[in-house]
Amino acid sequence: MAFLLVSAYLLLTHTQGAPVENGALLETLKSQVGFFSNKSEHYSAQVRPPGTNRRIPQTIIIGVRKGGTRALLEMLDIHPNIVVATTEVHFFDWDENYVKGIDWYRRLMPFSYENQITIEKTPGYFTSPQAPERIHDMNSSIKLLLILRDPTERVISDYTQVYYNRLESHKRVQPFEEIVIKNGALNTKYKAIQRSLYDIHMEKWLKHFNLDQIHIVDGNTLIKDPLPELQKVETFLNLPSRILSSNFYFNQTKGFYCIRSDGRERCLHESKGRPHPVVNNTVLEQLYSYFREHNAKFYRMVNHSFDWH
């Protein structure tokens, strides 16, 4: 990212002709290049630094929803050999986007140099029936990143996001237990529960990709201690080790790690890390029990176990 910023700086100072005050130039870069904004970038409006092109992603973060995909993307963006698409493109899981074609997809990617890896993330890909085959058709040797967390925690986090969205829209909200339990039994048709059946979704991906093409990031560990998980990703992507412990600091107020890079500090959006509801212990045990067999099957699939309930 720093390489792109310097190139854009040189390009703008050259084309402006007259000297530009640092503050004014910074604002120009903010609006035209979009490096300092967490809002959706309009890549078509970016200045193209010399020697760069928009490239189809060499790596995609395929999910899972509420697994920590945004945190993973933001943390990987620290690496100088990585550029990221900040918007969730939904190219491979939404038919209305897929029919627009691969050139449309490429135009939504940031500019990058040849030595950089472009990464896109759309959490909906992991649970999409169409995404595995479509991504394979684009690039059968692509490397995929999948970040997962305890399935029960993920369900609660999924519910929490919808809960706050409904509150903000002044819509009716239901307690977690009323949605998860129907007629005294676990509501296994609840979409949030379906998304946490990792073995079922993983089976579809392994029909199209070898296991060594999919690196699984432990979302629970990433939150508590980011660096080891990110170093594993660097190795998986054959990148030099550039992400350091000094790139992170624990924010006591927010209760999770924030990022320090390029001379600035930033935390994830305020919608991340919202407090979860206190869930009835009986309901929790029902969820743990339901996921236990699915988790065991998933561990066998990926030859790795996780510290999940």
N, C-alpha and C positions, 0 to 999 in steps of 0.2 A: 504494500500500500504506500509506503514511503517513496518508493521509486516512481509510482504514478503521480504522487503529489509534486515531487520535484520537477518532473517532466511538464506537468500542467503549469507549474509556476513559471518555468522558463518559456513555455509557449505563450503564455499570457503576457509576460513582460516584453517579449519580442514583438507581439502583434499590437500591443497597446501603443508602442512608439515612445510615449512620454513616460517619465518615472511615475510609478504608482506607489502610494503610501502603503505600508504593510497591512494596515487595517482594511483599507479599501480592497487590496488584492485578496486578502483572506476572505472577505465577504464574496468577492467574485468567484473564488474557488469553491466556497460553500454552495453557492447557487448553481454553478455550472458543472462542477465535478461531483459534488454531493458526498464527499468523504466524511464530513462532520455531522451528518444528519442521520438519525435513526428512523426517519420517516421513509416511506416508499420512494425509491429512486426512480427517476425517469431517465433511463440510460440513453435514450435517443437524444437527450439534450446535453449529454456530456461532451466536454472537449476531448478530442482524441489525442492523447500524448503520442509523439513520434515513435514509431516502431512497435505500436500495439495494434491488436485486433480484438474483435469480439469472438470468443471461441465457445464451442459447445463444451459443457462441463466435462472434465475428466474424472470428477468425483461428484457423487450426489449423496446428500444426507436424506435417507428415505423415510425416516421416522424415528420413534413413534410419537404421535401426538401426545403432548404433556409428558414427554420423556426427558426433555432438556435439549431439544433441537436448537432453540434460539441461543441458549448459553453456549452450546458447542460451536455453533457458527461464529458467534462473536469472539470466542476465545481463539479459534483457528485463524481468524482474521488478523491476529497479531503477527502471524508469520509472514515475512516479506515475500515468500514464494507462493503465497495463497491470495487469491482475490475472490470475493464472494458476491453472489447476487443477493441483495438484501430482502427482496420480495419473495414470497412463496408463489411460484409460477403456476403450479397445478397444470403442467403441460401433459404429463403422462396419465393423470387420473381423471381429468375432466375432458369429455369428448369434444365439447365446444372449443376448447383450446387446442387439442391434439389435431383437429382437422385443419387448423391454421398452418400447419407444416413446420418443418425443422428450421427454416429461415426465420420464421416469426419467433421461435424459441431462442435462436442465436441472438437476435436483436435485443432480447431482454437481458443479455449477459453483460457484465462490465468489461471494459477494455483490459487486456492483459498482455504481458510480454511472453515470449516463447518459453522462458524458464519458470513461468508461474502456472499454478494449477487453478483452474476456475471451479468453484464449488457452488452448487445450488442446493437448497433444502426445501422440501415440501413434505411435511410429516404425513400427509394423507397417502403418500405412495405406498407405505408399508402395508396398509390394509386394503389397498385397491386391487381388485381382481385383474385389471388390465395392465397396470404399471410394470410388473416384471417383464412380460413379453415385449412391451413397447420399448422399454429401456434397453433390453437385450438387442432388439432390432436396430436401435441406434448405434450401440457400441457393445459388442459381446464381451469385450475385455475391460470394461469400465470397473473402477473400484467404488464400492458402496460403503457408506457409513451408516450404522444403525445404533441409535442410543436408546437404551431400555432402562426402566427402573422397576422396582417391586410392583407387580401387577395391581395389587390392591391399592397401593398409594397412588398409582396412575389413575385408577378409577375415581378415587376421591378428588384428585386434582382436576380431572376432566369435569366432574360434577361442579367443582368450585368455579371453574371458568364460566360455565354456562350459567351458574347461579348469579354471579356478578354481572354478566352480560344482560340477564333478564332484569335484574334490579335497576341497572342503568337505563333500560328501555321501559321501565315502569310496568313490567309484566309480572304475572303471578309466579311465585317461586314455591317449590315443594321441598320439604325436608328430605335429606339424603335417604333415610330409611324408607320413606313412602315410595320412592322411585325404585330402590333396589329390591325391596320385598313386595311381592304381590301374592295375595291370598295365602300368606304365611310361608311362602317359599321364595327362594332367590329368583329374581327376575333376570334370567340368563339372556333374554332378548334385548335387554338394555344395551344400547350401542356402546356405552363406555365399558361395559363388561366384555362385549364382543371384541373391542379393540385390544384388550389385554390378553387375549388368547394367542400368545406369541407363537406357539407351536403350529397352529393352523395357518397363520399368515406366512411364517417362515417356510413352511412346506412348499408354498407356491413359488417363493423366490429361489429355492434350491432346485426347482425344475428347470430353471433357466441360467443359474449362475453356480459356479463352484463355491464351496464354503470359503476358500482362501481369497475370494474376491469381496467378501463381506466382513468388515471389521465391526465388532460389537463393542460399543462404549458403555461402560457401567455408569448409568446416570446417577445412581445413589452415591458412588465414589466421586464422580466429577464435582458434585455440589460440595462435598466435604474437603476434598484435596484435589484440585484440578490438574496440577502439573503431571503426575504419573500417567493419567489417562491421555493427556494431550501428547506426551512423549511417545506413547504407543501408537497414536495416530500418525505422528511424524514418521515413525519407522514404517508403518503400513504404507504410507504414501511415498516412501523412499526420499524423504526430505531431510536436509541437514537439521540438526537440533538448534532451533532459534528461539523457542518459547522458554522463558525463564521464570523462576519463582518470583522474581521482582516484578513480573508483569501482573501480579495479583495481590490484592489486599482484602482483608476481611472487613466488611462493613457491619459494625455492631448494630446499627439502627435497622438495616434491612435483614440482617441475619444470614447473609451469604456473601460469596466472594465477588468483588468488582474487578475491573480491568484497568491496568495502567500501561499505556503504550503511546508512542509518538508524542510524548510530553504532555499527555492529558489523561484524565481519569474518567471512567464512565461505568455506570451500573446498568443492569438490564432494566427494561421498562417497568414502571410501577405496577403493571398488571401481573408481573412475575413475582412469585414468592408470597402471594396472598395467603392469609391464614386459612387453614382447612377447618371444616366443621368437626366438632367432637362427635365421633360415631359410636353408637351403641356396641359394646363388646361382643354381644351375641351375633350381631350383623357382621362384625369384623371376622369372627371365627367362621361364619358361613362362607365369606369371601375367601379366606385363607384355605379352607377345605376344598372349595370348588376349584381354585387355581392350582392346588398342590400337584395333581396328576398332570395337568397341562404343563406346569413348570418342569416337572421331571422329564417329560417327553422332549421339551425344548432343550434341556441340558444335554440330553443324549444326541440330539440333532447337531448341536454346535460344539460338542466335545468340551463343554465348559459349564461349570455351575456358578450360581450367584447366591448371594446372601439374602434371599427373599423368604418371606414367610411360607 
